[in-house]
Amino acid sequence: MDVRRIGIERLRLSRFRPAGFVAKPKASLVASLRETGFHDPMSVVPGSDGRYEIITGPDVWVAAGLAALYEVLVIVREDLSDEDVEAVVRDSYGVAKTNPIHEAETFEAQRYEYGKRGAPIPIAKLARLTGHSRSYVAHSIRLLRLPTGVQEMLRDGSMTAGQARPLLRLNSTREILTLAKRIIRDGLSARAIESAVSGNGSELTRSAASSKSQLLAEPEEKSADMLKLERDVSASVGAEVSIDSSRLTIQYHGDFEVLEGILERLGYRPGF
């Protein structure tokens, strides 16, 4: 059995983790690691980028960072197939938190829980601690700015996070709720919603028939498999991804550093 100590920066969450997974270690675990440094070994598998994917003990990894431990004890498993790894991760990581608002509330609570003296930690630090990109965490937390009615649509699954994010660019609660109802009624895609808000909401003041014809940008309804693929890829790269015909589109909001992070997760390395 290959047991060794590995720096926490060389570890990352498994690519098979459930969508919306957020590792949230107990305070007692953080305190124990800070005091003794002892923990049960985590199981990992070698990744394609030189780092190791965590298959058991993701909470220990996050807790180690909070306890200022720079290394953790791991068991390196090179004898597992992808199918075996996926099965172990499914059991180890638990049930997926697919509710976007629940996930956003968890992130926001962690900012204060991991902070000191009531001050929240920066989003960039929370992203590092939880194994997500900064843009993913920031976009998630921003959903909490939406009106309660829209948040409920996200809670019950009638609207996706990708559909809801463009609504944050509208100027008033009335406009947000108007377009949100149309999203549910007409099944608008993320691209169609972007078109609706790109003109500062001008489409919202037109007649229903005119608005519908302009907002329904996609003639073909996407299959459930395609929608799931979009969600999975979006979670993997930390940005909204849409797949139409032979084109894959990645939409992001932020500065050049955000773009660099997306490119890095896609495998791009400058200078190589």
C-alpha positions in Angstrom: 0.0 0.0 0.0 1.5 3.3 -1.1 1.1 5.7 1.9 2.8 9.1 1.7 2.5 12.7 2.7 1.5 15.2 -0.1 1.2 18.9 -0.1 -2.4 20.1 -0.1 -1.7 22.2 -3.2 -1.1 19.0 -5.2 -4.6 17.7 -4.4 -7.9 18.5 -6.1 -11.5 17.3 -5.9 -12.4 14.3 -8.1 -13.7 15.0 -11.6 -16.5 12.5 -10.7 -17.8 14.6 -7.8 -21.5 15.3 -7.8 -22.6 18.5 -9.5 -22.7 21.3 -6.9 -20.7 19.4 -4.3 -19.4 21.6 -1.5 -17.0 20.1 1.0 -17.9 21.4 4.5 -15.8 20.0 7.3 -17.0 20.0 10.9 -15.5 22.6 13.2 -14.3 19.7 15.5 -12.3 18.2 12.6 -10.6 21.5 11.9 -9.8 22.0 15.6 -8.4 18.4 15.9 -6.2 18.9 12.9 -4.9 22.2 14.2 -4.1 20.7 17.6 -2.7 17.3 16.7 -2.3 17.2 12.9 -3.5 13.6 13.0 -6.2 12.2 10.6 -7.1 9.1 8.8 -5.3 8.8 5.4 -7.2 10.1 2.4 -7.4 8.0 -0.7 -6.3 9.6 -4.0 -5.6 8.6 -7.6 -3.0 10.2 -9.9 -4.5 12.9 -12.1 -3.5 13.7 -15.7 -2.1 17.1 -14.7 0.5 15.9 -12.2 -1.9 16.4 -9.2 -3.9 13.8 -7.3 -7.7 13.5 -7.3 -9.3 13.0 -4.0 -11.6 9.9 -3.9 -12.2 9.7 -0.1 -11.8 12.4 2.5 -12.6 15.7 0.7 -13.6 17.3 4.0 -10.2 16.4 5.5 -8.5 18.3 2.6 -10.5 21.4 3.2 -10.1 21.1 7.0 -6.3 20.8 6.5 -6.2 24.1 4.7 -8.3 25.8 7.4 -6.0 24.3 10.1 -2.9 25.6 8.2 -1.5 22.1 7.5 0.6 22.1 4.4 0.7 18.3 4.0 -1.8 15.5 4.5 -1.5 11.7 4.7 -2.8 9.9 1.6 -3.0 6.4 0.2 -2.2 6.5 -3.6 -4.4 4.1 -5.4 -3.2 3.2 -8.9 -5.2 -0.1 -9.1 -8.6 1.4 -9.7 -10.5 1.8 -13.0 -12.5 5.0 -13.7 -15.6 3.0 -13.0 -14.3 2.0 -9.6 -13.2 5.6 -8.8 -16.6 6.9 -9.8 -18.4 4.4 -7.5 -16.1 5.3 -4.5 -16.5 9.0 -5.1 -20.3 8.7 -5.2 -20.3 7.1 -1.8 -17.6 9.3 -0.3 -18.8 12.7 -1.5 -22.4 12.0 -0.6 -25.6 13.4 -2.2 -25.2 16.2 -4.7 -26.4 19.6 -3.7 -28.1 20.4 -7.0 -30.2 23.2 -5.6 -28.3 26.4 -6.8 -29.7 28.5 -3.9 -28.8 26.0 -1.3 -25.3 25.8 -2.8 -25.0 29.6 -2.8 -26.2 29.8 0.8 -23.6 27.2 1.8 -20.8 29.2 0.2 -22.0 32.5 1.8 -22.2 30.8 5.2 -18.7 29.3 4.8 -17.3 32.8 4.1 -18.3 33.9 7.6 -17.7 30.5 9.3 -14.1 30.4 8.1 -13.5 34.1 8.7 -12.2 35.7 11.8 -14.0 38.1 14.2 -17.2 38.1 12.1 -15.4 39.2 8.9 -16.0 37.0 5.8 -13.0 35.5 4.0 -12.4 36.6 0.4 -14.2 34.7 -2.3 -10.8 33.7 -3.9 -9.7 32.1 -0.6 -13.0 30.3 -0.2 -12.7 29.0 -3.8 -9.2 27.6 -3.0 -10.4 25.9 0.2 -13.4 24.3 -1.4 -11.7 23.2 -4.6 -13.8 25.4 -6.9 -12.8 28.3 -9.2 -13.2 31.8 -8.0 -15.7 32.6 -10.8 -17.8 29.6 -9.9 -18.1 30.6 -6.3 -18.7 34.3 -7.1 -21.4 33.5 -9.7 -23.1 31.1 -7.2 -23.2 33.7 -4.4 -24.5 36.4 -6.7 -27.7 34.4 -7.2 -28.7 35.4 -3.6 -29.2 38.9 -5.0 -32.2 37.7 -7.0 -35.8 38.4 -5.8 -37.2 35.8 -3.5 -39.7 34.6 -6.2 -36.8 33.8 -8.6 -34.8 32.1 -5.9 -37.8 29.8 -5.3 -37.8 28.9 -9.0 -34.2 27.9 -8.6 -35.0 25.9 -5.4 -37.7 23.9 -7.0 -35.8 23.2 -10.2 -38.0 25.1 -12.6 -35.1 27.4 -13.5 -31.4 26.7 -13.8 -28.5 28.8 -12.6 -27.5 29.4 -16.2 -30.9 30.8 -17.0 -31.0 33.0 -13.8 -27.6 34.6 -14.0 -28.4 37.0 -16.8 -31.3 38.3 -14.8 -28.9 40.0 -12.4 -28.1 42.5 -15.2 -31.6 43.9 -15.3 -32.3 47.2 -13.5 -35.5 46.4 -11.5 -37.3 43.7 -9.6 -40.2 44.1 -11.9 -38.1 43.4 -15.0 -36.5 40.4 -13.4 -39.8 38.9 -12.4 -41.3 39.6 -15.9 -38.5 37.8 -17.7 -38.3 35.0 -15.1 -42.0 34.2 -15.8 -41.4 34.2 -19.5 -38.4 31.9 -19.0 -40.6 29.3 -17.3 -43.5 29.7 -19.7 -41.5 29.6 -22.9 -38.6 27.5 -21.9 -36.0 30.1 -23.0 -32.4 29.1 -23.3 -29.5 30.9 -21.7 -28.6 32.4 -25.0 -32.1 33.7 -25.6 -32.1 35.2 -22.1 -28.8 37.0 -22.8 -30.4 38.5 -25.9 -33.3 39.7 -23.8 -31.1 41.6 -21.4 -28.4 42.8 -23.8 -30.6 45.7 -24.8 -31.0 46.9 -21.2 -34.4 45.2 -21.0 -35.9 46.9 -24.1 -37.3 43.6 -25.2 -39.4 43.4 -22.0 -41.5 46.4 -23.0 -42.5 45.1 -26.4 -45.7 43.1 -27.0 -45.8 39.5 -25.9 -45.9 38.2 -29.4 -43.0 40.3 -30.6 -40.9 39.5 -27.6 -41.5 35.8 -27.9 -40.5 35.6 -31.5 -37.3 37.5 -30.8 -36.4 35.7 -27.6 -37.0 32.2 -28.8 -33.6 32.0 -30.5 -33.3 28.3 -30.5 -35.7 26.4 -32.7 -34.8 22.9 -31.4 -35.4 21.7 -27.9 -32.4 20.2 -26.3 -32.5 16.7 -25.0 -32.2 15.9 -21.4 -28.7 14.3 -22.1 -27.5 17.5 -23.8 -28.8 19.7 -20.9 -27.0 17.4 -18.4 -23.8 17.6 -20.4 -24.0 21.4 -20.5 -24.4 21.4 -16.7 -21.6 19.0 -16.1 -19.1 20.8 -18.4 -20.2 24.2 -16.9 -19.4 22.9 -13.4 -16.1 21.5 -14.6 -14.8 24.7 -16.2 -16.4 27.1 -13.8 -18.3 29.0 -16.5 -21.6 28.8 -18.4 -21.3 26.4 -21.3 -23.9 26.0 -24.1 -23.7 23.4 -26.9 -25.6 24.0 -30.1 -25.3 22.0 -33.2 -21.5 21.9 -33.9 -20.7 24.8 -31.7 -19.6 24.9 -28.1 -19.8 28.3 -26.4 -18.2 29.3 -23.1 -19.5 32.5 -21.5 -17.8 34.1 -18.5 -18.0 37.4 -16.7 -14.9 38.9 -15.1 -11.3 40.0 -15.8 -8.4 38.4 -17.6 -7.6 36.4 -14.5 -11.0 34.7 -14.6 -10.4 33.8 -18.3 -6.9 32.4 -17.4 -8.5 30.2 -14.8 -11.0 28.8 -17.3 -8.3 28.1 -19.8 -6.1 26.4 -17.2 -9.0 24.0 -16.3 -9.3 23.3 -20.0 -5.6 22.2 -20.1 -4.0 25.3 -21.5 -0.6 26.1 -20.1 1.1 29.3 -21.4 4.6 28.6 -22.7 4.1 24.9 -23.3 
